[in-house]
C-alpha cells in the first residue's frame, strides 16, 4: 500500500532513487604534513524520495493528480508517506523543480504518468 497524507496511491508507483542515498556525509582535507583527515557523520533527514508512475505499469487519476497538486501548493507542509511497511515524514522537494510533473497518457485522457519529488524530514 502507498498512502500519501490521506491519499491512497497506486501500488505500481516506483521509488526510483531508493538505493541512491547512503545517509552518510563525509568530508576530507589534507594536513600540512600531507596526511588526510576525514570527517564522517550520519545524516538525519534529507533523503530524496522520487515516486514515478511511468509507462503502462501505473497511472494516476485526474482526482489523484489534482489532490497531489493541491498538497504541493502548501508551503512548508509536512505529510506522512507510507510505502509498504515503511513510514516517512516528507515535504515536496521544490528546490529540485518541478516538485511534481504529470503528463496525460494520451490527449484528453484523465489518466497520467508523472513524478512526485519528495524529501524526508525529521
N, C-alpha and C positions, 0 to 999 in steps of 0.2 A: 504494500500500500504506500502511496505517496500522498501526503497531506501537506499543504502549504497554507498556513493560517487556518481558516475554516474551509478552504477549497480542497476538494479531492481531485487529484490529477491522474492522468492515465499511467498505468504501471509500465508502459512502454517508454516513458521518458528515460533518457540515458544520462548518467552523470559522467560526462566526457572527460573531465580532468580529475577524477577521483584519486588517481595514483600519481599525480604530477606535483604533489606537495609533500614535503618531508616533515614540516613542523619544527625545523631546526634553523636557527640563524647562526652564521659563522663569519668571522672576520679575522684576517691575519695581517701582520705587518712585520717588517724586518727591523731588527735591532741594529744599533751602530756597529756591533761586533759581527754582524752577518747572520745571526740566528733568526729564527722565526718564532713569533709569539702568536698564538691562536686563541681567540675568544669564541666560545660556543655557548648557546643557551637555547632552551626550548621555547618555542613560540606559543603564545596564548591568543587564540583567535586569529583572524586574518586569512583563514583558509578559503580559497575561491571554490565556489560550487556552481558549475555551469550545467544546467538541465536542458537537454535538447530533445525536441521532437523532430525527427527527420524522416524523409522518405515515406514509404508506405507502412512503416512499422509503428508509427504513433502519430496521432493527430490531436490537436487541441480544438475544442469547440469555440464558437464565437462567444458564448457565455463565459467560458474559461479565460479567453484572451481579454475580454473586457474587464473581468474581475482582477486579473493579474495587472493589467494596465492601471486600474484604479489603485491597487496596492502600491504600485511603483511610483505613483504621484504623491505619496505621503512622505514628506521629508523626515528623515531620521527614524522612520518606523522600523521596529524590530518584529519579526514574525517567527513562529515556530515551524520548522520544516521536519517532517517525519519521512524518512526513507527506509522502509522495512523496519528493522529493529533499532535503527539509529535516529536520534533526535538532535537537531541543531537549532540554535538561535541565529537568525540570519537577517541581513539587510540587503537591499538591492545595491549592486556594485556600479553606481553611477559614474565613478571615476574611470571606468572602462566602458565608456558609452558606445553604443546604446545598452542600457541595462536590460532591455527586452527588445526583441525583434521578431516579428511574426509575418509570415507570408502565406496567403491562401494557397491551397494545394492546386487549385485551378481558378480561372477567372470567375468571380461572383460566388465562389464556394464559401460555405460557412464552417469550413474545417481548415486548420492552419498547421504548418510546420513552424518551428521557431526555436529561440533560445531565451532562457531566463538566467541572467548573470547575478549571482548572489555572493555574499561574503559572510563567513561565520564570525559572529561577535561573541564576546564572553557573556 
